[in-house]
Amino acid sequence: MNLGNFKAGLVSFSSAIIASLCCLLPLAVLLLGLGSGAFMMVTMQYRTIFLPIGVIGVALGYYLHFREKRRCTSLGCALAGRKTNLALLFFATVIVAGALVLDIFPELTSNILQGAM
């Protein structure tokens, strides 16, 4: 398969990985007992950079997907990788939304950490 067919999914998924660096990845490391709070403090200071990149990347992924869908509809071609792109877009949306929720509601993050320890 052509990698260009999955451009929307790859853009949104990579931006979701970037957005998860500030909130979800450190939280997962702590919940698994693999690290300390220092790791979380180092990555949290960059959340003003990571979260907007994640939101913009997911929005760009949706834009690319629907632009390609509209192009294929007008030309009468089949949209290759449609289900994979939609799955990646959905997964990226969930990751970025989770990171935003944990950033906007810090008491939720502290409740999660207190319940796990």
N, C-alpha and C positions, 0 to 999 in steps of 0.2 A: 504494500500500500504506500501511497505517496504521503509523506509527512506533512505536506502543505495542506492536505485535507483536514488535518487535525489542528490547524493553526489556532482556532478559537479556543479549543479545549486546552491546548498547551499554554497559551497566554494566560488564561484564567487560573489554571492549576499552578503554574509557576508563581503567579502573584499571590495565590492563597498560601503557598509555602512561605513566601516572604512575609506575609501578614501574620502567619502563625509564629514567627520567630520571636515576637514580643510577648505574646500572651499564652498561647496554647502549648508551644513546645516546652517552655520552662515549667509550666504547670504539670505537664505529662511527666517530665523528668522527676519532679518532686514527688508526684503521686506514686511513681514506680520505685522511689527510694534510691535513685541513681545519682542524685546530686544534692546540692545545698541551695539555700536561699540566695547565696551570692550570685549564682548563675542567673537567677531570675532578676536580681537587681541590675545586673549588667545589661541584660537585654531589654528590660523595661524602659530604660532611659531613651531608647531609640524608637519607642512606639509612635511618636509623632511623625516619624518617617515611614515606618513599616505599614501602619494601618492605611494611610492614604494611598500608598502604592498598591496595597491589596484591593482596595475598593475600586481604584481606577483600572487595575488590571482585570478584575472580574467584569466591570462594565465594558471594557474594551473587548473582552472575550464574547460577551453577549452581542455586542455590535458586529463583530466579525462573523459570528455564527448566523445572525439574521440577515446580514448583507449577502452572505454566500447562499443562504436559503432563497432569498428574493431573486438573486441572479440565476440560480438553477431553475426556479419556477418560470422565469421569463424566457430562458433558453430551452426549457424542456429537458434538462439533464437531470440525472439522479444525484442527490446530495450524498457523497461518499462519507462514511463515518459519522452519520447523523446521530445514532444512538450513543456512540462513544463520546462524541462532543457534548451531547446533552448530559451524559453521566458526569463527565469532568466538570462541566459548568455547574451542575447541581452540587457536586462535592466541594468545589471551590467556594460556592456561595455559602454553604453551611460552615465551612472553616472560617471564612472572613466574618460572617455574622456572629459566630461564636467568639471570635477574637474581639469584635466590637462590643458585644454584650459584656464580656469580662473586663473590658477597659472602661466602659461607661458605668458599670455597676461593680466597683471594687469590693463592696461588702459581700457580693456573691462569690468572688474569688477567695476571700478570707474564710467564708463559710465552708467552701469546698475543701480548703486546706485544713481547717480545724476538724472537719468531719473525718478526714482521711488519716489524721495523726492521732 
